[in-house]
């Protein structure tokens, strides 16, 4: 029995890997074609394409494409279907665009172990003695490149059927509204755990897990899986963001491959908002114009313990959501395993 289970898991993983490889090839071909096209006009025209390509090629977890393909295959989709690879590569481009913009908004200097795009291009401007302000130039390149990544994603997914297109539209809208609310809450110093929870789900959880799963199910024409995938995705998506909060507050940047200074950036994460609601001293510190990050770190230990327990409960909720889902047992096991990998990662 165990041998059969292992063989089944190996088979579904191999199938998913093959589809994801198709998505990677599709993505690489698109970016290579675009570079050739625009460098033919002027070599400068390739700069935003190269900026997108550099971040794509830097790796990353490819979490969102993996959930899209898993949702599709778990729903009984044809592994050779032409649209699922396009959808998976499109989601990775949406993520790439969001990262380019997020790094500008957060003034981050590191992404996937390399210098962020806006910092890199600001340095080029300064080194070459060009006109204008180097910082504005670097941020301009990153913002334009982020928009370009989103446009390429739209190009890849223009052939999606209506049901899948609806999921896609919800996903890209939630990312933008969630990103703005994240910025606004940090700027205004808002301490509202429920709003912080919604931002965590909208900005990160849904587009990382729920929407990719639902997109895959829509491509496989399985709307009956929507309730189970939504429940699984909402629970795991929140666990995913809470893990991000833990990493961003207590993590190691050399492991994470990006800065982990949520407190230094005055980010009102869910972890911090809930701590401020419970602890008057935390609230007092975050209400000050300048945060004493060392003091806040010292006060957040109990909150970290609470968050870890909450992540455990969310993982169990996500796994329970799949118990009655009309999918093969081997895919139920695989999605359960993916839940553990997402919730207990260190980067």
Secondary structure by P-SEA (a helix, b strand, c coil): caaaaaaaaaaaaaaaaaaaaaaaaaaaaaaaaaaaaaaaaccccaaaaaaaaaaaaccccaaaaaaaaaaaaaaccccccccaaaaaaaaaaaaaaaaaaaaaaaccccccccccaaaaaaaaaaaacccccaaaaaaaaaaaaaaaaaaaaaaacccccaaaaaaaaaaaaaaaaaaaaaaaaaaaccccaaaaaaaaaaaccccccaaaaaaaaaaaccccaaaaaaaaaaaaaaaaaaaaaaaacccccccccccccccccccccaaaaaaaaccaaaaaaaaccccaaaaaaaaaaaaaaaaaaaaaaaaaaaaaaaccccccaaaaaaaaaaaaaaacccc
